[in-house]
Amino acid sequence: MSIKLPTGPIADNIHTGFWINRSFSAFRGATLTLDQQTGALLIAFLALFIGAAGRSLWKIICFVLYLAFSRIAAQDGVYHQRQAILRNTSLAHNTALALLQTSFVWRKRTQMVHRRLLPVALLAAIISVASVALGVLSSRVSINTTNEALIAGKECGALPLSDPIFSDFERYSIYSNQLAIKAFTHAIQCYIEVQSKLPESCNKFVIPALPYTLDGNASCPFAAELCKSSTGNLLLSSGDLDSFNHLGFNINPRFVLRHQTHCAPLETINFTEIITAQNSSKRFLTYKYGSSEDQPFVYQFELDKKRPTGSLTSDGDYKITYGGDSDYQFISQFNQSQGTVTLSFLDASDILTANETYDPWFSGTTLVKDTSLSGALSFYKAAGVLGCVTQQFFCNLSLPQATRCIDIFAGNTTYALSKTWSDAQDQSIIRPILATLETGVLEQMYSLRGVPSLLSRKTIVGNFQSLAIPNNMWQLERAYLYVVNLAFLQHAAVEYARGLWTGEANDYCGVDNECQRICYSQKVRSEKHFSFSVWILIFILLMGSTVVFLATFIEQVFAFICLLPLLRSSQKLAYSHAEWQASSALQLQRLVHENLGLGNWSRTDKSVPVTEMGDLLGVLDISDAKHTRMTQPRVEMFDIDVAKRNMGVEARACYSKVSSTELI
C-alpha cells in the first residue's frame, strides 16, 4: 500500500449543504454551506426579503397608528393630512419626509402641530434606518467572522496498515518538508509578527492561532543544583485545547489536548570535565548529565578547534545537538521531573558578533584579537545547555479528574487509551487522530532542513551575527519553537482530514487496534464558500414571512375582529375601519367625484371602486394654477350628420367651467 498524501487546494474538498457544528447544540450548530455564487444569491435574496419585511412592518404600524388617531368628531386639517399620509405613503422614509413637511407648513396655523406630527415622523425615520441597516447587515447572516466549512474528506473508513515502500517515503519526505515550511510560516505570521489585520493564510483554521501562556519567571524544573537560576526560567503551556473549538474536529469522541514545556539553562560547573582524546592532543569538554550508550557523558565540545577568521564570505552557523530519555541515561537530579526530558546543546563557536551578550544558552562572548574584523567578539569556547521537560496529554473530560488524561510520554498508551475511552468505536476513531497529533519533543524541529528553526540564524551574514543577542534570547527561541509546534497541530489536523495516512503501524494503530477515519469531521475556514446559521435563516424567513402575511391581510383580519360579539357594537372601531377604507387614494377620488354627482359608483367598500361603463368624471380647472379645482364636465353637441348618427357614433364630450355652486 502506498502512502496517502493530500492533493489539491482545500477549497476543492469542501462539503456543500447542511451539517451540524458540534461546537454548539444541534439547534444552534445547524449550518448551511454554499459555494460563493449560490451564497451570494442567497445573501441578495435575504437583503430584498428584509427590505420587503421592513415595508410590511411599516404598513402594520401605519394601520395601528391610523386607528389610534381616528376620531369620530370633526377635526382640523392637520388631523386629516396626517391620516392621509399614514394611509397612502408606503415607505417609512417618505412618510417621515411628508410629516416633516406638513409640520413645517402648519407650524403657524395651529397649536401643538409638532407634538402631533414629529413623534410619528421620528418613528418612521427609525423604521426606515433600521430597514436599511438590516438590509445591509443581511450579508452578515453568513458566518463571515468564522466562515466555518466542513472538509468532505478522503480515504474514509477503516485505515489499512502495511509497510510503505521506499519510493513512498521519498514522496512523504518532500511533503513533510513542505508541511513544515507551512507551519513555520504560519507561526511567524499568525503567532509572532501579528498585524492588526491577519494575512489570509491565517484564516483557514477555525481560529488563526491556538492560545497559550508564557511564564518567563518560572521555577527550575529539575533539582536546584542543575539550573543556573532558581527563577527566570520558562514555562509554556497551551492549556486545554478543545478538539471542537480549537482544533476544528467535528466528530465525537470529543477530547482535550494539553501541551506543556518547562525549560531552564543548565549549570555546567560540576557537570563538565575536560578530557584529552586518546592518541591525540585534542581536548574536549564533556557534559556529564548522564551517559549515552557507549560514552560516560552525553555531549562533548572540542576546545582547541580553530577560531573563526571573521570573513563575511565565510559560512558560519549555530550547531544544535539534542537528545532525550531514549538517547541518554540521565543522572538522578533529572528524575524529579514529570514528563520527557531533553537537553539541547548550542555550539556558537563559529560565529562572530560585534555585540556583547550574556544569554546563558548562547554562552556569552569574549574579545577575539586574531580577526580581520576590528573589535569582533567570539562566543565562548563552550556549548550552552538548555534542559526541558515536555508533557502532552489527551483527556476525556467526561471522566473524573484522576483518570481522564493519557500522558503520551508515559508509555503504554494503548492500554491507557482503552481505559480513557472504553467504547470500541470511539477508540477506533480517536487512535489515528492521536497518532497524527502526537508531535513529540520540540527539539526534533532542529533536524529539519530548509526551515528557519532558529530565529537568530536569520540575522547571520557569512559567519557574522548582526543582531545584538538579548539576554533572554533562549526564551525567545524556545517560545518560537513552541508556537511552531502549535501551528503544526493545526496543519496536522486538517491534513489528516484531507486524506493523509502513512499506513505504518504505530503505538496506536496496529493489527489488534483497528483505526478508521470518518468523513465530514474537520472544520476549516473557506474564503470560497459561505456558511449560514440555519436557525438564523429560519428566524429571518419565519418572522419576515409572518410580517409580510399580516401586512397583506391586515384589513381582512381587522374586519373579522370587528365582527366579534364583544367588538361588534363599538362605534369607534367601526368608524376607524370605515375611515381607513375611505382614506385610500382611490376611495378619496371616488368621494371627490361622487360629491360632484359624477358617476354611478359600486364597490364603494372595496379597495378599488368602479363606475358604470361610459360614466364621465370631473376634470381639473386650472384657470388659477395655484388653486386648481375639480369641476363637472359639460357635453357639447357638435353637428352630426345623419350618416354618422345612423352609424351610432356618440357625441364628443368637451368641458367648460361650471358655476361656483358646483365647485368643491
Disulfide bonds with the S-S distance in Angstrom:
Cys156-Cys519 1.65
Cys190-Cys202 1.82
Cys220-Cys227 1.85
Cys263-Cys388 2.07
Cys395-Cys405 2.00
Cys509-Cys515 1.84
